[in-house]
Each structure stands twice: as C-alpha cells, then as structure tokens.
Amino acid sequence: MNSDNELVKRIQNGTIRGIIFDFDGTLLDIRESLRTSIEEVFNEKQINYDIETTCK
C-alpha cells in the first residue's frame, strides 16, 4: 500500500507530468493515456482517491 500512496503523492505534487517531448522535439500530450492508466491501477489496487484531484 505504501507504493500506492507514493504513486498518488507523486502524481499530485507534479513529479509525474502529462506532457513530454519526443526525441525530435515534438510535444506529445499524454494526459488522456496517463489518466486511463491511473484509473486502471486505482481500480485494480482498489485505491479510493479522487481521480480529478489526482490528475490535476
């Protein structure tokens, strides 16, 4: 459960971002993919955090 709390903490404090740069400098918006992945993990691990707050 400690790793679950660490994941939530890192997402909420901005350590994990939703926008990255590709090797050629292309800006990629991965927020939707990241949100879907987070929701899947939350459901699988039965984590009861507000997804909207977590994704901000």
C-alpha positions, 0 to 999 in steps of 0.5 A: 500500500505504501507504493500506492500512496507514493504513486498518488503523492507523486502524481499530485505534487507534479513529479509525474507530468502529462506532457513530454517531448519526443526525441525530435522535439515534438510535444506529445500530450499524454494526459488522456493515456496517463489518466486511463492508466491511473484509473486502471491501477486505482481500480485494480489496487482498489485505491479510493482517491479522487481521480480529478484531484489526482490528475490535476 
